[in-house]
């Protein structure tokens, strides 16, 4: 049975950034994401080309992303179930979509302003995207990261993600405001913990039933 919680998790992660460590970092990040009047707390566990995202609010749930295998696993502990999504084909109009998005926004610009966040030196970047002002504090001290695309298909994620793709930048804090200065969304890393993680955390749990949902969109990942 597909629960409301499962659908909520899938919708949440269709709009959330996915960040994979290319080198140098293994451990856990505590994060919060605020949007549409709701605040969600989560942990990002990173190991090699895999991440595990644990939602801390409400019913326990987790999403595992495997970049090498091109898979996403959604785990629902309360039902001892999991669902697996495979990488789908890239959309035919992806290049056209990216071009339009590029034309509608200004590139991220460094301000030269720096501050420490969670013990890491971060620099402030700013940009404008369709009359939304975006402020990002990024660090170069956590290795080379990149962003996976929307795992449910459809849009390619926030424009600011495109500016950081493939570069040695990791966003510690990102705030998006509308033309009037009202905060629309905020993503923030609240704690960084370097630690060795078990490989079992990045697999479907033993004894869990695999759930099949016909018609679910395939995942896109670079």
HELIX and SHEET records of a PDB file:
HELIX    1   1 UNK A    4  UNK A   14  1                                  11    
HELIX    2   2 UNK A   77  UNK A   79  5                                   3    
HELIX    3   3 UNK A   94  UNK A  103  1                                  10    
HELIX    4   4 UNK A  159  UNK A  164  1                                   6    
HELIX    5   5 UNK A  199  UNK A  202  5                                   4    
SHEET    1   A 2 UNK A  18  UNK A  21  0                                        
SHEET    2   A 2 UNK A 145  UNK A 148 -1                                        
SHEET    1   B12 UNK A 109  UNK A 117  0                                        
SHEET    2   B12 UNK A 120  UNK A 129 -1                                        
SHEET    3   B12 UNK A 132  UNK A 139 -1                                        
SHEET    4   B12 UNK A 170  UNK A 177 -1                                        
SHEET    5   B12 UNK A 183  UNK A 194 -1                                        
SHEET    6   B12 UNK A  27  UNK A  35 -1                                        
SHEET    7   B12 UNK A  38  UNK A  47 -1                                        
SHEET    8   B12 UNK A  50  UNK A  55 -1                                        
SHEET    9   B12 UNK A  61  UNK A  66 -1                                        
SHEET   10   B12 UNK A  71  UNK A  76 -1                                        
SHEET   11   B12 UNK A  81  UNK A  86 -1                                        
SHEET   12   B12 UNK A 209  UNK A 211  1                                        
END                                                                             
